[in-house]
Every structure is written in structure tokens, then in C-alpha cells.
Amino acid sequence: MKRREFLKSAALTGAAGLLLPRTTLFGADAPSNKLNVALIGTWGRGEAHFGVLASENVVALCDVNEDHLAFGAKRFPNAKTYVDWRKCLDEHKALGLNAVVICSADHTHAFIANWAMNRGLHVYCEKPLANTVEEARVVRANYLKNKNKLATQVGTQRHEHENFNRVRELILDGAIGTLESAFAWGNRKISRPGYLPAKGEPPNGFNWDLWLGPSPFHPYNPGYFVGGPGMNCLSWNMHWDFGSGQVGDMGSHTMDLAWNAVDGELPTSAETVGDNQDFNPEVTPVQLAAVFWLPANAWRPAIKVGWFQGDVIHEMGLVKYVDCKKIDHGVLFSGSKGELVADFTTRALLPAERDGDLSYYKPRAKEALLPKMGNFQKQWLNACKGGLKTACNFDYAGKMIEMMLLGLVAYRVGKKISYDGTAGQVTDNPEANELLSRKYREGWTLNG
Ligand SMILES: NC(=O)c1ccc[n+]([C@@H]2O[C@H](COP(=O)([O-])OP(=O)(O)OC[C@H]3O[C@@H](n4cnc5c(N)ncnc54)[C@H](O)[C@@H]3O)[C@@H](O)[C@H]2O)c1
């Protein structure tokens, strides 16, 4: 529309029309201010990003499955298509890329995130951010180097629920007294028989070798792809070479509810018990209880943080007055004067019998409540365009997943381990140090 026509039509819409927010014309949503985005993984979880990305320029699509690539191309017909994300990122200058959204399988997340940041690109990465402690550390280090120019967000979109900040306020404001522990749990029990045997050929247009990517070779089996859109990750994420089971899956979402409230730093030690490893060494455990010791910070003493999977929370019988069986994924915060039980959207405060008279606690005035964050994916898009501030950047979420993955290392060695978070080393168990990283197939560079 020409300027004069625009002014005429604006005048016709009357005062309300002229009160359009500036941003509509000149700010974040202005056509000139659109981001050039690459979407990697264009089906399943990738589809959950179509709506919000439609307001940007999706200039590149990448998927190892050409049918899924075609699915994405239907929605974004002008994008250039790729089956290998390395080629896509190497062409970032020609594409004019600004940002990348990663929705591929877990074992590629840290790779793509590093490659993107190393090329000056903003990154949104679906959870989990990494598959090993080392991967989490490399991604976080790259982010910290670039944090004055890049916006990052890990895809724990439940974080947009206002309950996350209500819980944080209750803990910070002392509603349960001095914080002592925060235990998160999840009730999913997904048991897998181990890596699947060779079966059939990958369908035409499905690049199995690229799907395996950096992971050791395993034969193709269609059983890795039976989960349906947005749920297919459950078909492969229990296998060590492809995922970290429920630790990285619902663990990422649920621990986020605790992590947002405790201002956590890397743990000083970790101890984990779970399924008997001899039972099936090829898959991550179904039942798991991981406990981490976190150092004190400016507002609270050292605390214990836990992640309990399967039936563990019920067996522990930790919460007296709340039937945790009715809460699929939740967090129990314990303090000197009571407890707080929360799921993603609701919370229950349980004052202690003797000290919990609540006279010590003053609820915040409405004006002092932490602000709403709005749409989670949009927060990242806006941060890319200026400000760079996101709730789950790769520092916040990187430390959280590093802790969770350290819990799996403690499980594998079957002993309590001490951890130096500055050096990224287990200080009392050489076998555990070997498990902080994994070996990659030739041709795949984590920090490329
Ligand atoms: N935030 C959430 O609530 C949420 C929900 C579901 C899944 N996820 C995450 O999203 C990711 C994808 O999960 P999904 O269930 O959609 O899995 P999926 O197996 O369906 O994979 C999604 C798409 O990525 C493609 N893909 C896989 N590896 C690729 C690669 N190396 N390069 C390019 N494309 C690749 C697949 O072909 C598929 O089209 C997982 O990491 C999962 O943890 C997050």
C-alpha cells in the first residue's frame, strides 16, 4: 500500500485505527523486521512451530525424511529444502539466516545448536538441550560467549504458565520458610526392549544414515517411527544413543518448574538409584530416583534437588496430604515451615503443623507480582529482534540439563559421585568421568 493510501485508510478507521501500536508499523512485527529462519525437523514437534513462524520468513527447511520435508514445504513453499542440517547451516550467508529452530531427534540437538551459534545465529532448541554432560557444557559455553548478541531458548514451553512465577514468588517470599529441598517427579513408565533388530529397508526418501547422525550405527527398524506426530520421540528416546529417556523428556519440563524457583547452580554431588542396569543396559531406566546437592546461594542455604521417575514418588510417600498419584508431573518443595506442591498450572501450600502459622508470610501486592511472559516461542522471536532476554536461555537450561544428565552418570556407576561444576569433572570416580561424554561417528563434529 502506498503511503498516501495508507494514511487515507487509517483516517477512515477513525481514532481507534490511529491508535495502532507503533510496533505494528515500525517495530517487532513490521515486515522489514522479520527474521529469516531455518526450521530443522519439519514434522511432529516441528509442526507446533508452524503457526508462530508464519509471522517470520521461513527461508530454509531441513528434514532427513523427504516426506516430512514435503509436509513442511506445503506450509512454507518459498523455503529452500535440505536433508542434511550441516549443509543448511553452511549456506547460512546465502540464505541470509538469522535464526534456527531445532525440532530434530535429541542426539542432534547440541550439535545443531553449537553449529548455529558458531555461525552467529539465534537458536530455539526443543528439549532436551543435550544428551551428555559434555554436550550441555559445550552448548552453554558457546552461548555465554555470544550472549550479548544471540537469543536462545530451550523448548520447555510450559514455562509460560503463570504458575511458574507464582511458585517462585511463594518460595522467594518465604511461604514455606527456609527452603530445604525441591523434588520433581514424573509418572511416565516407558519400557523398551533395547535396540531394535534390522527390519526392512528405510522407505524411499528417508535418509537413515543422516538420522543416526553422530550416533553409533544401528540397523534401521520401522519400530523407531511408530509414535505419531509430536509423540514419535517416545519411540526412540529411551535408547542411550538417541536420547536420555524421561530424564531429558518430561524431566526437562518438570525440573524447569523447580529450577525456576530455586536459582540453582551445578550440583556438588549426585546419587541415583533406578532399574537394575543388568536388566537392560541398552535403554535408559524406567524407575529412577536422582538426588543432587546444590550449593547455597545469596538467599537460601544448600538444598537437595531430586528427580523421581515412574512410581518412586508414591513409594517414598513424601507428601502427607496430597495424593501425588493424581499429579502426573509435579514438584514438592519442602521448607522449615511447610511444603508447597505444584504441577504446571496449580499449587497447594501446606503449612507445617507447628511453625506454619503463616504470620511470617506476607503475600505480594498485585503490582509486585512477576510479570506474565506471554507466548513462549514468541518471547524468543522478540528477543532475537532486540533485548535478547528469554526465560529458558542456554545458561539457565544448560545448567539444569547438565545436572539431570549427571544424575544418569551416577545411576550408571551405581555410587554417589562428587562433582566440580567449574571444571566439569567428577572428583572421586574415574569411571564416571568416562561417562560424561560419548563417542561420535566419524564426520560429525560437536562444536563445528
Ligand atoms: N516441547 C515439547 O513439548 C515437545 C513435545 C514433543 C517433542 N519434543 C521434542 O521435539 C523433538 C522431536 O520430537 P518428535 O516427537 O517430533 O520426533 P520425530 O521422530 O517425529 O522427529 C521430528 C522430525 O524431525 C526429523 N528429524 C529427525 N532427525 C533429524 C535430523 N538429524 N535432521 C533433520 N530432521 C530430523 C524427523 O524426520 C521428523 O520429521 C524431540 O527432541 C522431542 O524431545 C518436544
The ligand as an ORCA input file, in Angstrom:
! r2SCAN-3c Opt
* xyz 0 1
  N       8.380    -29.210     23.907
  C       7.567    -30.225     23.841
  O       6.532    -30.269     24.491
  C       7.897    -31.372     22.947
  C       6.900    -32.279     22.552
  C       7.254    -33.320     21.694
  C       8.562    -33.451     21.269
  N       9.505    -32.556     21.681
  C      10.901    -32.681     21.246
  O      10.944    -32.433     19.858
  C      11.902    -33.280     19.234
  C      11.226    -34.051     18.106
  O      10.258    -34.905     18.655
  P       9.193    -35.629     17.709
  O       8.291    -36.414     18.580
  O       8.633    -34.660     16.770
  O      10.188    -36.661     16.959
  P      10.217    -37.224     15.446
  O      10.955    -38.503     15.477
  O       8.840    -37.220     14.887
  O      11.106    -36.145     14.704
  C      10.609    -34.894     14.287
  C      11.082    -34.587     12.881
  O      12.489    -34.402     12.888
  C      13.037    -35.107     11.779
  N      14.447    -35.366     12.071
  C      14.971    -36.289     12.904
  N      16.313    -36.207     12.903
  C      16.645    -35.205     12.046
  C      17.871    -34.628     11.619
  N      19.056    -35.067     12.028
  N      17.831    -33.595     10.749
  C      16.644    -33.127     10.287
  N      15.459    -33.645     10.649
  C      15.453    -34.658     11.520
  C      12.147    -36.324     11.649
  O      12.265    -36.911     10.361
  C      10.784    -35.727     11.900
  O      10.210    -35.207     10.736
  C      12.448    -34.185     20.330
  O      13.704    -33.719     20.729
  C      11.459    -34.070     21.457
  O      12.071    -34.178     22.723
  C       9.187    -31.535     22.489
*
